[in-house]
Amino acid sequence: MENNNIEAIKREKNLDMFFRAILSLKNKEECDKFFEDIFTAKELIDIPQRLEVAMLLLKGKTYQEVGNVSGASTSTITRVSRCIQYGRGGYRQIEERI
């Protein structure tokens, strides 16, 4: 059990460092450099696609419309929709800011 606590503390520390790194970026060019280094090519496609899906869903688009526009799978659209409905409001917060 103590090992699980140590791992949880380490994950929290790493997540905090990751967030601080993102918050330290000053412009789009710095974001581009950092994200290309830290994410795989697939992640660089998948993560922005989730944001696109969220923005479309928040505009009231149907799953079919979202899939046609974004190319996202039904499972991705469903996952993002659940985050919008039951998550902590991150997508809605970003929608208001961009």
C-alpha positions in Angstrom: 0.0 0.0 0.0 2.9 2.4 0.8 4.2 1.8 -2.7 0.9 3.0 -4.2 1.2 6.2 -2.1 4.7 6.8 -3.3 3.6 6.3 -6.9 0.6 8.6 -6.5 2.9 11.3 -5.0 5.3 10.9 -7.9 2.5 11.2 -10.5 1.1 14.3 -8.8 4.6 15.8 -8.7 5.1 15.0 -12.4 1.7 16.4 -13.4 2.5 19.6 -11.5 5.8 19.9 -13.3 4.0 19.3 -16.6 1.4 22.0 -15.9 4.1 24.5 -14.8 6.0 23.8 -18.0 2.9 24.5 -20.1 2.1 27.7 -18.1 5.7 28.9 -18.7 5.3 28.9 -22.5 5.2 32.4 -23.8 3.8 32.0 -27.4 2.6 29.7 -30.1 6.2 29.0 -31.3 7.3 27.9 -27.9 4.2 25.7 -27.6 4.9 24.1 -31.0 8.5 23.3 -30.0 7.6 21.9 -26.6 4.6 19.9 -27.8 6.5 18.4 -30.8 9.2 17.3 -28.4 6.9 15.8 -25.6 4.1 14.3 -27.6 4.1 11.6 -30.3 3.0 12.4 -33.8 -0.3 10.5 -33.1 -0.9 12.5 -29.9 -0.4 15.7 -31.8 -3.2 14.6 -34.0 -5.5 13.1 -31.4 -5.4 15.8 -28.7 -6.2 18.8 -31.0 -8.9 16.6 -32.6 -10.5 16.1 -29.2 -10.6 19.9 -28.8 -12.2 20.3 -32.2 -14.8 17.6 -31.3 -15.6 19.4 -28.0 -16.0 22.8 -29.8 -18.4 21.2 -32.3 -20.4 19.5 -29.6 -20.6 22.7 -27.6 -22.0 24.4 -30.7 -24.8 21.8 -30.7 -23.6 19.6 -33.6 -24.8 16.0 -33.8 -22.3 13.1 -33.4 -22.7 12.5 -37.2 -21.9 16.1 -38.0 -19.0 16.1 -35.6 -17.6 12.9 -37.2 -18.0 14.2 -40.7 -16.2 17.5 -39.9 -13.5 16.2 -37.6 -13.0 12.6 -38.8 -13.1 11.5 -35.2 -14.4 8.0 -34.3 -17.7 7.6 -32.5 -15.8 6.4 -29.4 -13.7 9.6 -29.4 -16.8 11.8 -29.8 -18.6 9.8 -27.0 -15.6 10.2 -24.7 -15.4 13.9 -25.3 -19.2 14.3 -24.9 -19.0 12.5 -21.5 -16.2 14.9 -20.4 -18.4 17.9 -21.4 -21.4 16.4 -19.5 -19.7 15.0 -16.4 -16.2 16.5 -16.4 -14.9 19.5 -14.5 -15.8 22.1 -17.2 -12.4 22.4 -18.8 -13.8 22.3 -22.4 -16.4 24.9 -21.6 -13.8 27.1 -20.0 -11.6 26.9 -23.1 -14.5 27.5 -25.4 -15.2 30.8 -23.6 -11.5 31.9 -24.0 -10.7 31.0 -27.6 
